[in-house]
């Protein structure tokens, strides 16, 4: 008796012990050279990571409203959310293979025959009922099913990182496009101001020609300047319209719903402070880097699953049921039956298909490993580029403001002297053209400063971090993360 129990215990314990086996090494994060510090630093080395609602630092109610609308209606964000749902469903599907599958079949048969004998004569009917549930379970001896589930889990988590990347990209794109629209609006306003000033000077020159002070050439030169300024305005208006239309696509609204408030200008926007911390902390604050690693984890699990295909699959099946000649005796004594079976399937010859699958998965892992390393290096590079661009754009704007103030003073003096008749038209034209060019350049430099600041926020991962990403809400995640 004890020997029988011992054998039975061994039979139960062996699959459990073998089920803990796994073919291939578990995932380990690749070692990467991480710089000790960023080359570009914040003022006095201060560290200011982005807040979750970092765009509010620009203090634009219109920008806040656009981003709020985008979170509800953005096509890209909606598509990313749908991909998360798909990944979670694939995870549940992969987890289902680790549990027994149960099915049931029912049968009702009826027969009628004619009996003609000395004992009985006439028709005889019989009816048979049967109910047979069956269960099947694949023993995961080599960890193939668990590895497949882990790959699906990593993919589900990756989908969340990708969704965070999409959301960050959409918000950054909205901010950049909004600033570009404001930049075009400001440049149009500058062009109109210069057009008005040029038309005033033209009227004065025409009056001087009638008085015999100015020549026809003076009038023609000023008319050419006026015509050039006027001709440049429609091009800026076209760019503004297209930018606003593009903004509509980003927020998920028709272009007719998008318009700029007359009070919004680049010069009125605040510039929220942000500065990178340690490069190692960046790896937990960039959803694209986290996504690349999640892909790598999934590829590692798929490689283990492919290697497990070299070993036999063991399936346990059992069938139980009831059978009776009448419904009233369906659950009566003697109607119960049960069978159990175990089967092992091993591929003997497949022309190298399994080996090729393993090689393919290994190659995929090496590809994603290179992609992950590139994503990390790209993250460092993005921060350095954006921080440098913002620092230099800030300095350029400071210098351009000095140039505009100087050009404005020169233009005012030239216009006064021209109206007084103490200088010629050429000097006035040169001063006016210099002022227009400097004002237009200042608007573009201010736009470059704002867009580089948005790029820096995006490079730092926005307000995102790995700890903020919710895990898939399903029981199969318990005990794995």
C-alpha positions as CSV (number, residue, x, y, z in Angstrom):
1,X,0.0,0.0,0.0
2,X,2.7,2.4,0.9
3,X,4.6,1.5,-2.3
4,X,1.5,2.3,-4.3
5,X,1.2,5.7,-2.6
6,X,4.8,6.4,-3.1
7,X,4.5,5.8,-6.8
8,X,1.4,7.9,-7.0
9,X,3.1,10.8,-5.2
10,X,6.0,10.6,-7.6
11,X,3.7,10.6,-10.5
12,X,2.0,13.8,-9.2
13,X,5.3,15.5,-8.2
14,X,7.2,14.8,-11.4
15,X,5.1,17.0,-13.7
16,X,5.1,19.8,-11.1
17,X,8.9,19.6,-10.8
18,X,9.4,19.4,-14.6
19,X,6.9,22.2,-15.0
20,X,9.3,24.5,-13.2
21,X,11.9,23.8,-15.9
22,X,12.5,26.4,-18.5
23,X,14.6,26.2,-21.7
24,X,16.9,29.1,-22.1
25,X,18.2,31.9,-19.8
26,X,15.9,34.4,-18.2
27,X,16.0,38.0,-19.3
28,X,18.6,40.3,-17.9
29,X,18.9,44.0,-18.7
30,X,21.8,44.6,-21.1
31,X,24.7,46.5,-19.7
32,X,25.0,49.9,-21.3
33,X,27.5,52.7,-20.8
34,X,25.6,55.5,-19.1
35,X,27.3,59.0,-18.9
36,X,27.8,60.4,-15.4
37,X,26.1,63.7,-16.3
38,X,24.6,65.6,-19.2
39,X,26.9,68.0,-21.0
40,X,24.1,70.6,-21.0
41,X,22.9,71.5,-17.6
42,X,20.2,73.8,-16.1
43,X,21.0,77.1,-14.5
44,X,23.5,76.6,-11.6
45,X,23.1,72.9,-12.1
46,X,19.5,72.8,-10.9
47,X,17.5,69.7,-11.6
48,X,13.9,70.3,-12.6
49,X,12.1,67.3,-14.1
50,X,8.9,68.0,-16.1
51,X,5.5,67.9,-14.2
52,X,2.7,65.7,-15.4
53,X,0.9,68.7,-16.8
54,X,4.1,70.4,-18.0
55,X,2.3,72.3,-20.9
56,X,0.4,74.4,-18.3
57,X,3.7,76.1,-17.5
58,X,3.4,78.2,-20.7
59,X,0.3,79.8,-19.2
60,X,-1.9,79.7,-22.2
61,X,-5.5,78.9,-21.6
62,X,-6.0,78.2,-25.3
63,X,-3.2,75.7,-25.4
64,X,-4.6,74.0,-22.3
65,X,-8.0,73.7,-24.0
66,X,-6.5,72.2,-27.1
67,X,-4.7,69.5,-25.2
68,X,-7.8,68.7,-23.1
69,X,-9.7,68.3,-26.4
70,X,-7.0,66.1,-27.8
71,X,-7.0,63.7,-24.8
72,X,-10.7,63.1,-25.5
73,X,-10.8,63.2,-29.3
74,X,-7.3,62.5,-30.7
75,X,-7.3,59.8,-33.3
76,X,-3.8,58.7,-32.4
77,X,-4.5,58.5,-28.7
78,X,-7.7,56.5,-29.4
79,X,-5.8,54.1,-31.7
80,X,-3.1,53.6,-29.1
81,X,-5.8,52.8,-26.5
82,X,-7.3,50.2,-28.8
83,X,-3.9,48.6,-29.2
84,X,-3.7,48.2,-25.5
85,X,-7.0,46.4,-25.5
86,X,-5.8,44.1,-28.2
87,X,-2.6,43.3,-26.3
88,X,-4.5,42.5,-23.1
89,X,-6.8,40.2,-25.0
90,X,-3.7,38.4,-26.5
91,X,-2.4,38.0,-23.0
92,X,-5.6,36.4,-21.7
93,X,-5.5,34.1,-24.7
94,X,-1.9,33.1,-23.9
95,X,-2.7,32.6,-20.3
96,X,-5.7,30.3,-21.2
97,X,-3.3,27.7,-22.5
98,X,-1.9,27.2,-19.0
99,X,-5.3,26.0,-17.7
100,X,-7.3,22.9,-18.5
101,X,-9.8,23.1,-21.3
102,X,-13.2,21.5,-20.6
103,X,-15.9,20.5,-23.1
104,X,-19.1,18.5,-22.9
105,X,-21.1,16.5,-25.4
106,X,-24.7,15.3,-25.1
107,X,-26.4,12.7,-27.1
108,X,-30.1,11.6,-27.5
109,X,-30.8,8.6,-29.6
110,X,-34.2,7.0,-30.5
111,X,-35.0,3.8,-32.2
112,X,-38.2,2.0,-33.2
113,X,-38.5,-1.7,-34.3
114,X,-41.3,-4.1,-35.0
115,X,-41.4,-7.3,-33.0
116,X,-43.4,-10.3,-34.1
117,X,-43.0,-13.3,-31.8
118,X,-45.0,-15.7,-29.7
119,X,-44.4,-13.4,-26.7
120,X,-44.9,-10.0,-28.2
121,X,-46.1,-8.4,-31.3
122,X,-46.0,-4.8,-32.3
123,X,-43.6,-1.8,-32.3
124,X,-41.0,-1.4,-29.7
125,X,-39.3,2.0,-29.0
126,X,-36.1,2.7,-27.1
127,X,-34.4,6.0,-26.2
128,X,-30.9,6.5,-24.9
129,X,-29.4,9.6,-23.2
130,X,-25.7,10.3,-22.7
131,X,-23.7,13.2,-21.3
132,X,-19.9,13.2,-21.5
133,X,-17.8,16.1,-20.2
134,X,-14.1,15.9,-21.1
135,X,-11.0,17.8,-19.9
136,X,-7.6,18.3,-21.6
137,X,-4.5,19.8,-20.0
138,X,-1.0,20.3,-21.5
139,X,1.7,19.8,-18.9
140,X,4.1,22.7,-19.5
141,X,7.2,20.6,-18.8
142,X,9.7,22.8,-20.6
143,X,8.2,26.2,-19.9
144,X,6.9,26.8,-23.5
145,X,3.5,27.9,-22.5
146,X,4.8,30.1,-19.6
147,X,7.3,31.7,-21.9
148,X,4.6,32.4,-24.4
149,X,2.5,34.0,-21.7
150,X,5.5,36.1,-20.5
151,X,6.0,37.3,-24.1
152,X,2.4,38.3,-24.2
153,X,2.7,40.0,-20.9
154,X,5.7,42.0,-22.0
155,X,3.8,42.9,-25.2
156,X,0.8,44.1,-23.1
157,X,3.1,46.3,-21.0
158,X,4.8,47.5,-24.1
159,X,1.5,48.6,-25.5
160,X,1.1,50.8,-22.5
161,X,4.5,52.4,-23.0
162,X,3.7,52.9,-26.7
163,X,0.4,54.6,-25.7
164,X,2.3,56.9,-23.3
165,X,4.8,57.7,-26.2
166,X,1.9,58.5,-28.5
167,X,0.2,60.8,-25.8
168,X,3.5,62.6,-25.2
169,X,4.1,63.0,-29.0
170,X,0.6,64.3,-29.5
171,X,0.9,66.9,-26.7
172,X,4.3,68.0,-27.8
173,X,3.1,68.3,-31.4
174,X,0.1,70.3,-30.4
175,X,2.2,72.7,-28.4
176,X,4.7,73.1,-31.2
177,X,2.0,73.5,-33.9
178,X,0.2,76.0,-31.7
179,X,3.4,78.0,-31.2
180,X,4.0,77.9,-35.0
181,X,0.5,79.3,-35.6
182,X,1.1,82.1,-33.1
183,X,4.4,82.8,-34.9
184,X,2.8,83.2,-38.2
185,X,0.1,85.4,-36.7
186,X,2.8,87.6,-35.1
187,X,4.7,87.8,-38.4
188,X,1.5,88.8,-40.3
189,X,1.0,91.5,-37.7
190,X,4.6,92.7,-38.1
191,X,4.2,92.7,-41.9
192,X,1.0,94.8,-41.7
193,X,2.6,97.3,-39.3
194,X,5.5,97.7,-41.7
195,X,3.1,97.9,-44.7
196,X,1.3,100.7,-42.9
197,X,4.5,102.5,-42.2
198,X,5.8,102.0,-45.8
199,X,2.5,103.4,-47.2
200,X,2.8,106.5,-44.9
201,X,6.3,107.1,-46.2
202,X,5.1,106.6,-49.8
203,X,2.4,109.2,-49.3
204,X,5.0,111.6,-48.0
205,X,7.4,110.9,-50.9
206,X,4.6,111.4,-53.5
207,X,3.7,114.7,-51.8
208,X,7.4,115.7,-52.0
209,X,7.5,114.8,-55.7
210,X,4.6,117.1,-56.3
211,X,6.5,119.8,-54.5
212,X,9.6,119.1,-56.6
213,X,11.6,117.7,-53.7
214,X,11.6,114.0,-54.6
215,X,12.1,112.3,-58.0
216,X,10.1,109.7,-59.8
217,X,12.8,107.2,-58.9
218,X,12.2,107.9,-55.2
219,X,8.5,107.2,-55.6
220,X,9.1,104.0,-57.6
221,X,11.6,102.6,-55.0
222,X,9.1,103.1,-52.2
223,X,6.3,101.7,-54.3
224,X,8.4,98.6,-54.9
225,X,9.0,98.2,-51.2
226,X,5.3,98.6,-50.4
227,X,4.4,96.0,-53.1
228,X,7.0,93.6,-51.7
229,X,5.7,93.8,-48.2
230,X,2.1,93.5,-49.3
231,X,2.9,90.4,-51.5
232,X,4.5,88.6,-48.6
233,X,1.4,88.7,-46.4
234,X,-0.8,86.2,-48.3
235,X,2.1,83.6,-48.1
236,X,2.2,84.0,-44.3
237,X,-1.6,83.8,-44.2
238,X,-1.6,80.5,-46.2
239,X,1.0,79.0,-43.8
240,X,-1.1,80.1,-40.8
241,X,-4.2,78.5,-42.3
242,X,-2.4,75.2,-43.0
243,X,-0.9,75.2,-39.6
244,X,-4.3,75.6,-37.9
245,X,-5.8,72.9,-40.1
246,X,-2.9,70.6,-39.0
247,X,-3.7,71.5,-35.4
248,X,-7.3,70.3,-36.0
249,X,-6.0,66.8,-37.1
250,X,-3.9,66.6,-33.9
251,X,-6.8,67.4,-31.5
252,X,-9.3,65.4,-33.5
253,X,-11.5,68.3,-34.6
254,X,-12.6,69.6,-38.0
255,X,-10.5,72.6,-39.1
256,X,-13.5,74.9,-38.8
257,X,-13.4,74.3,-35.0
258,X,-9.9,75.7,-34.7
259,X,-9.1,79.4,-34.4
260,X,-6.6,81.6,-32.6
261,X,-7.6,84.1,-30.0
262,X,-6.7,87.7,-30.9
263,X,-5.0,88.1,-27.5
264,X,-2.6,85.2,-27.9
265,X,1.0,86.1,-28.9
266,X,4.3,84.4,-28.6
267,X,5.6,87.3,-26.5
268,X,2.9,86.7,-23.9
269,X,3.8,83.1,-23.2
270,X,5.7,82.1,-20.1
271,X,8.8,79.9,-20.3
272,X,8.6,77.2,-17.6
273,X,11.9,76.1,-16.2
274,X,13.1,72.6,-16.9
275,X,16.6,71.0,-16.5
276,X,17.8,67.4,-16.9
277,X,19.0,65.4,-13.9
278,X,21.2,62.3,-14.1
279,X,21.2,60.4,-17.4
280,X,20.5,57.1,-15.6
281,X,17.2,58.6,-14.3
282,X,16.2,59.3,-17.9
283,X,15.9,55.6,-18.7
284,X,12.8,55.4,-16.4
285,X,11.3,58.6,-17.8
286,X,11.2,57.9,-21.5
287,X,8.3,55.7,-22.6
288,X,10.0,54.9,-25.9
289,X,13.0,53.4,-24.1
290,X,10.8,51.4,-21.8
291,X,8.9,50.2,-24.9
292,X,12.1,49.1,-26.5
293,X,13.1,47.1,-23.4
294,X,9.6,45.5,-23.2
295,X,10.0,44.3,-26.8
296,X,13.4,42.9,-25.9
297,X,11.8,41.0,-22.9
298,X,9.1,39.6,-25.2
299,X,11.7,38.5,-27.7
300,X,13.7,36.7,-25.0
301,X,10.5,34.8,-23.9
302,X,9.7,33.9,-27.5
303,X,13.2,32.5,-27.9
304,X,12.7,30.3,-24.9
305,X,9.4,29.1,-26.2
306,X,10.9,28.3,-29.6
307,X,13.7,26.3,-27.9
308,X,11.1,24.3,-25.9
309,X,9.6,23.1,-29.2
310,X,12.6,20.7,-29.4
311,X,11.1,18.7,-26.5
312,X,7.9,16.6,-26.4
313,X,4.5,18.0,-25.5
314,X,2.6,16.0,-22.9
315,X,-1.1,16.2,-22.8
316,X,-3.4,14.8,-20.1
317,X,-7.0,14.1,-21.1
318,X,-9.9,12.7,-19.1
319,X,-13.6,11.9,-20.0
320,X,-16.4,11.2,-17.6
321,X,-20.1,11.0,-18.2
322,X,-23.5,9.3,-17.7
323,X,-25.4,7.1,-19.9
324,X,-28.9,5.7,-19.5
325,X,-31.8,4.2,-21.4
326,X,-34.3,6.6,-19.9
327,X,-34.1,10.1,-18.6
328,X,-35.4,9.0,-15.2
329,X,-32.3,6.7,-14.7
330,X,-29.8,9.1,-16.1
331,X,-28.2,9.7,-12.7
332,X,-28.9,6.2,-11.4
333,X,-26.5,3.5,-10.3
334,X,-24.3,2.1,-13.0
335,X,-24.7,4.9,-15.4
336,X,-21.3,6.7,-14.6
337,X,-18.3,6.1,-16.7
338,X,-14.8,7.7,-16.8
339,X,-11.6,7.4,-18.8
340,X,-8.2,9.1,-18.5
341,X,-5.3,9.2,-20.8
342,X,-1.9,10.8,-21.3
343,X,-0.1,11.4,-24.6
344,X,3.3,12.7,-25.5
345,X,4.0,14.1,-28.9
346,X,7.6,14.5,-30.2
347,X,8.5,15.7,-33.6
348,X,11.0,13.2,-35.1
349,X,11.9,14.9,-38.4
350,X,10.8,18.4,-39.6
351,X,13.4,19.3,-42.1
352,X,15.0,21.8,-39.7
353,X,11.8,23.8,-39.2
354,X,12.1,24.1,-35.4
355,X,15.8,24.9,-35.6
356,X,15.0,27.6,-38.2
357,X,12.3,29.0,-35.9
358,X,14.9,29.2,-33.0
359,X,17.4,30.9,-35.3
360,X,14.8,33.4,-36.4
361,X,13.8,34.2,-32.9
362,X,17.4,34.6,-31.9
363,X,18.0,37.0,-34.8
364,X,14.9,38.9,-33.8
365,X,16.3,39.2,-30.2
366,X,19.6,40.5,-31.5
367,X,17.8,43.0,-33.7
368,X,15.7,44.3,-30.8
369,X,18.8,44.4,-28.6
370,X,20.4,46.8,-31.1
371,X,17.2,48.8,-31.2
372,X,17.1,49.1,-27.4
373,X,20.7,50.3,-27.2
374,X,20.0,52.8,-30.0
375,X,16.9,54.0,-28.1
376,X,19.0,54.6,-25.0
377,X,21.7,56.5,-26.8
378,X,19.1,58.4,-28.8
379,X,17.4,59.5,-25.5
380,X,20.7,61.0,-24.3
381,X,21.2,62.6,-27.6
382,X,17.7,64.1,-27.7
383,X,18.2,65.7,-24.3
384,X,21.6,67.2,-25.2
385,X,20.3,68.5,-28.6
386,X,17.2,70.1,-27.1
387,X,19.0,71.6,-24.1
388,X,21.7,73.1,-26.3
389,X,19.1,74.4,-28.8
390,X,17.1,76.0,-26.0
391,X,20.2,77.6,-24.4
392,X,21.4,79.0,-27.7
393,X,18.0,80.2,-28.8
394,X,17.7,82.0,-25.5
395,X,21.0,83.8,-26.1
396,X,20.0,84.5,-29.7
397,X,16.7,86.1,-28.6
398,X,18.5,88.3,-26.1
399,X,20.9,89.5,-28.9
400,X,18.0,89.9,-31.4
401,X,16.1,92.1,-28.9
402,X,19.1,94.4,-28.8
403,X,19.2,94.5,-32.6
404,X,15.4,95.3,-32.8
405,X,15.7,98.1,-30.3
406,X,18.6,99.6,-32.2
407,X,16.9,99.2,-35.5
408,X,13.7,100.8,-34.2
409,X,15.6,103.8,-33.0
410,X,17.4,104.2,-36.3
411,X,14.1,103.8,-38.2
412,X,12.3,106.4,-36.1
413,X,15.2,108.9,-36.6
414,X,15.3,108.2,-40.3
415,X,11.6,108.7,-40.7
416,X,11.6,112.0,-38.9
417,X,14.5,113.3,-40.9
418,X,12.9,112.1,-44.1
419,X,9.7,114.0,-43.3
420,X,11.8,117.0,-42.4
421,X,13.7,116.7,-45.7
422,X,17.1,116.4,-44.1
423,X,18.0,112.9,-45.5
424,X,17.2,111.2,-48.8
425,X,14.9,108.3,-49.4
426,X,17.7,105.7,-49.7
427,X,18.7,106.2,-46.1
428,X,15.1,105.9,-44.9
429,X,14.5,102.8,-47.0
430,X,17.6,101.1,-45.6
431,X,16.6,101.8,-42.0
432,X,13.0,100.6,-42.6
433,X,14.2,97.4,-44.3
434,X,16.6,96.7,-41.4
435,X,13.8,97.1,-38.8
436,X,11.4,94.8,-40.7
437,X,14.0,92.1,-41.1
438,X,15.0,92.3,-37.4
439,X,11.4,92.2,-36.2
440,X,10.7,89.2,-38.4
441,X,13.8,87.5,-37.3
442,X,12.9,88.1,-33.6
443,X,9.6,86.5,-34.1
444,X,11.2,83.4,-35.6
445,X,13.9,83.2,-32.9
446,X,11.2,83.4,-30.2
447,X,9.4,80.6,-31.9
448,X,12.6,78.6,-32.1
449,X,13.1,79.1,-28.4
450,X,9.6,77.9,-27.5
451,X,9.8,74.9,-29.8
452,X,13.2,73.9,-28.5
453,X,11.8,74.1,-24.9
454,X,8.9,71.8,-26.0
455,X,11.5,69.4,-27.5
456,X,13.4,69.4,-24.2
457,X,10.2,68.5,-22.3
458,X,9.6,65.7,-24.8
459,X,13.2,64.5,-24.6
460,X,12.9,64.3,-20.8
461,X,9.8,62.1,-21.1
462,X,7.3,64.8,-20.3
463,X,5.9,64.1,-16.8
464,X,6.0,60.4,-17.4
465,X,7.8,57.7,-15.5
466,X,7.6,53.9,-15.4
467,X,6.0,53.9,-12.0
468,X,3.0,55.8,-13.4
469,X,2.1,53.1,-15.9
470,X,-0.8,50.9,-14.7
471,X,-0.2,47.2,-15.2
472,X,-2.8,45.2,-17.1
473,X,-5.9,44.7,-14.9
474,X,-6.2,41.0,-15.2
475,X,-5.5,38.1,-12.7
476,X,-2.9,36.6,-15.0
477,X,-0.6,39.5,-14.0
478,X,-0.6,38.6,-10.4
479,X,2.7,37.1,-9.3
480,X,4.5,37.9,-12.5
481,X,5.3,41.6,-12.3
